[in-house]
């Protein structure tokens, strides 16, 4: 097991907290596995920026959206939402904020 250099740790601190895709971060550390990078980041207490969730209508009747099916952008968990008045919900699995579509967005018809 190769030790992390100071330069690698500093680079990891910058890249891990950025909005760069994780695949790009892995490329910045040749010879390090994705798991090694995640483990080092975890031990340093680093966090990734959480992207907003995707949201799409689930049930549409008469042009009115009854419920939404929301996918968390962080963990990928799908949730069914009936009350979308707040504009966001918290993911049931990881607790991330999941932003819902604008009220004037056109729903997908089923």
N, C-alpha and C positions, 0 to 999 in steps of 0.2 A: 504494500500500500504506500503510495507516494504522498508525502506531506504537501499541504497547500502552502504556497508561497504568499508572502505579504501582498505582492502584486496581484495574484489571483484572487485573494480575499477582497481587496479593494475593488477589483473589476467586478466580482460577484455582487458586492454591495450596490454598485451602481446599476448593473444590468438587471439584477433580480427585482429591484424596486421600480424598474422602468416598465413601459407598456409594450416592450418588444415581445414577440412570441417566444415561448419557451424553447422552441427548436433553434432559434437564433442564439439564444443564450448557450445552449449545448455546443453549438458550433464555435463559440468563443473560448471553449475549454477543451481543446483536442486532448484525447487521452483520458478524459473524465467521463464517466457514464452519467446519464440523466439522474439515476438514483443517487450517485455520489454528490452531484450538484444540489439536489433537493435536500439531502441529509445535511450538507455543510450549511446551506441557507437556513435550515431549521435550527441547527445548533447555534447559528449567529443571531437567531430571532428575526430573520428577514421575512417580509411578506410581499406577495405579488399584488399588483393593482388589480382590483376585481372589476371585470368588464360587466356592463349591464346585461341583464337577461334578455332573451328573445321572448316575444309573446305573440300568440296567434289565436284568433277566435276558434272556439271548438263547436259550439252549437248556435246556429243562426236560424231564427224563425221570423218570417215577415219583415226581414230587414233589420231586426233588432237582435243584438248579441245577448244571449241569455247567460252564457258562461264563457270563460277564457281558459285555454290550456296554455300554461306558462312554463317555459323551460329556463331553469337557472343557468346563467352564463358562466358560473363558476364551477359547479359540480355536475351540471347536466340533468338534475332531477326535474321531472315534470310534475306540475301541480295543477289541479282544477280550481279555478277561482270564480266565485259568483259575485262578490261585491268588489268592484274595481274602482270605487270612488276615490281612493287615496292617491292613485297614480302609481303605486308600487306596493309590493308585498315583501315579506321576508321569507326566504327559502325555508321550507320545513326541515330540510336535511342539514344545510350548512349555515343558515342564518344570514346569507347575503341578501342585500336589497335587489329585488327583481322589478325593473321598471316596466310598466304596462303601456300599451299603445295609446296614442292620443284618442280622445273621444270622437274626433272627426275622421279617423282613419277608416278606410273601407274594410269591412270584415270579409273574410273568405266564406263563400256560401257552400253549404254541404248538401 
